[in-house]
Amino acid sequence: MRTDVYGGRYRGGMASPVERSSEPHRSTVSGADVDRLEPAPEWAGDEVAAEKFPSPEDIRAALLPEEAPDFDAAYEAALVAARKTLHLDELRHVLRAWRRVALMTEQDPEGHRRTLAAIAEVRRTGRPRPGSVSWNDLKAELGR
């Protein structure tokens, strides 16, 4: 099992920069989505990202060059899954996730590049970055 730059796993050829969530079919969609391919936004920036990057070509053009191969692999895997299952869930998921990456990249390309470098460092060394806090410690601090 391979992992992409974000830690998403290529399982059965599917990859994306965020964790998959089981998402039931929705009958309601945001106003701009007349073909009903996108579910209602789950993140505040989803609507903006969908407007700015409506096509896979637009998404890919906004990514850092080092991310393009991960996008290509995720998109191709989602197309294969759609052909096999006759469902667009995986394709919607991949496009929504990569639209988020495209939007963050557009807003701060150097910040995004630093984030990718930090991820690579943690993966390479196997150690958290100085000053980082574990998820459990953060939850405890927040009282959860």
C-alpha positions as CSV (number, residue, x, y, z in Angstrom):
1,M,0.0,0.0,0.0
2,R,1.5,3.4,-1.1
3,T,0.8,6.7,0.5
4,D,0.5,10.1,-1.3
5,V,2.1,13.3,-0.1
6,Y,-0.8,13.9,2.3
7,G,-0.7,10.4,3.8
8,G,-3.8,9.2,1.9
9,R,-3.5,5.6,1.1
10,Y,-3.7,4.2,-2.4
11,R,-6.0,1.2,-1.8
12,G,-7.4,-0.3,-4.9
13,G,-5.8,2.5,-6.8
14,M,-7.7,5.2,-5.0
15,A,-6.0,8.2,-3.4
16,S,-6.9,11.6,-2.1
17,P,-5.4,14.2,0.1
18,V,-8.0,13.8,2.9
19,E,-9.5,10.9,4.6
20,R,-12.5,9.3,3.0
21,S,-15.7,9.6,4.8
22,S,-18.8,7.5,4.1
23,E,-21.1,9.9,2.6
24,P,-24.7,9.0,1.8
25,H,-26.2,10.1,-1.5
26,R,-27.7,13.5,-1.1
27,S,-30.6,14.9,-3.0
28,T,-29.8,18.6,-2.2
29,V,-26.8,20.4,-3.6
30,S,-25.4,23.9,-3.5
31,G,-27.0,26.4,-5.9
32,A,-24.3,26.4,-8.5
33,D,-24.3,22.6,-9.1
34,V,-27.1,22.1,-11.6
35,D,-25.8,18.7,-12.7
36,R,-26.0,17.4,-9.1
37,L,-22.4,16.1,-9.1
38,E,-21.3,17.8,-5.9
39,P,-23.0,17.4,-2.5
40,A,-23.6,20.4,-0.3
41,P,-20.3,22.0,1.0
42,E,-18.9,20.5,4.2
43,W,-16.1,23.1,4.6
44,A,-16.6,26.8,4.6
45,G,-14.2,27.1,1.5
46,D,-15.9,24.4,-0.5
47,E,-18.3,26.7,-2.4
48,V,-15.5,29.1,-3.2
49,A,-13.2,26.3,-4.3
50,A,-15.9,24.8,-6.5
51,E,-16.5,28.2,-8.2
52,K,-12.8,28.9,-8.7
53,F,-11.9,25.4,-9.8
54,P,-14.9,23.9,-11.6
55,S,-13.0,21.3,-13.7
56,P,-10.2,18.8,-13.1
57,E,-8.1,20.9,-15.5
58,D,-8.6,24.0,-13.4
59,I,-7.8,22.1,-10.2
60,R,-4.6,20.6,-11.7
61,A,-3.4,24.0,-13.0
62,A,-3.7,25.5,-9.5
63,L,-1.6,22.8,-7.8
64,L,2.1,22.9,-7.1
65,P,4.1,20.9,-9.7
66,E,5.1,18.3,-7.1
67,E,1.4,17.6,-6.4
68,A,0.3,17.0,-9.9
69,P,1.2,13.3,-10.0
70,D,-0.8,12.6,-6.8
71,F,-3.8,14.5,-8.3
72,D,-3.5,12.6,-11.6
73,A,-3.3,9.2,-9.8
74,A,-6.3,10.1,-7.5
75,Y,-8.4,11.4,-10.5
76,E,-7.6,8.4,-12.7
77,A,-8.4,6.0,-9.8
78,A,-11.7,7.8,-9.2
79,L,-12.6,7.5,-12.9
80,V,-11.9,3.8,-12.9
81,A,-14.0,3.4,-9.8
82,A,-16.9,5.3,-11.4
83,R,-16.7,3.1,-14.5
84,K,-16.7,0.0,-12.4
85,T,-19.4,0.9,-9.8
86,L,-21.5,3.3,-11.9
87,H,-21.4,5.7,-8.9
88,L,-19.7,9.1,-8.8
89,D,-19.1,9.2,-5.1
90,E,-15.3,8.6,-5.3
91,L,-15.0,11.1,-8.2
92,R,-16.9,13.7,-6.2
93,H,-14.8,13.0,-3.1
94,V,-11.5,13.3,-5.0
95,L,-12.5,16.5,-6.8
96,R,-13.8,18.1,-3.6
97,A,-10.6,17.2,-1.7
98,W,-8.3,18.5,-4.5
99,R,-10.3,21.7,-4.9
100,R,-9.5,22.4,-1.3
101,V,-5.8,21.8,-1.9
102,A,-6.0,24.1,-5.0
103,L,-7.7,26.8,-3.0
104,M,-5.1,26.6,-0.2
105,T,-2.3,26.6,-2.7
106,E,-3.7,29.7,-4.5
107,Q,-4.1,31.6,-1.2
108,D,-0.5,30.9,0.0
109,P,1.7,28.9,-2.4
110,E,4.8,29.2,-0.3
111,G,2.9,28.3,2.9
112,H,1.5,25.3,1.2
113,R,5.0,24.3,0.0
114,R,6.3,24.6,3.6
115,T,3.5,22.4,4.8
116,L,4.5,19.8,2.2
117,A,8.1,20.0,3.3
118,A,7.1,19.6,7.0
119,I,5.0,16.5,6.1
120,A,8.0,15.0,4.2
121,E,10.3,15.7,7.1
122,V,8.0,14.0,9.6
123,R,7.7,11.0,7.3
124,R,11.4,10.8,6.6
125,T,12.5,11.1,10.3
126,G,9.5,9.4,11.9
127,R,9.5,12.1,14.6
128,P,7.1,15.0,15.2
129,R,8.3,18.5,14.5
130,P,9.7,20.5,17.5
131,G,6.9,22.2,19.3
132,S,4.1,20.0,17.9
133,V,1.5,18.5,20.1
134,S,0.0,15.0,19.8
135,W,-3.7,14.7,18.8
136,N,-4.5,13.1,22.2
137,D,-2.7,16.0,24.1
138,L,-4.6,18.5,22.0
139,K,-8.0,16.9,22.7
140,A,-7.1,16.8,26.4
141,E,-6.2,20.5,26.3
142,L,-9.5,21.2,24.7
143,G,-11.4,19.2,27.2
144,R,-12.6,16.5,24.8
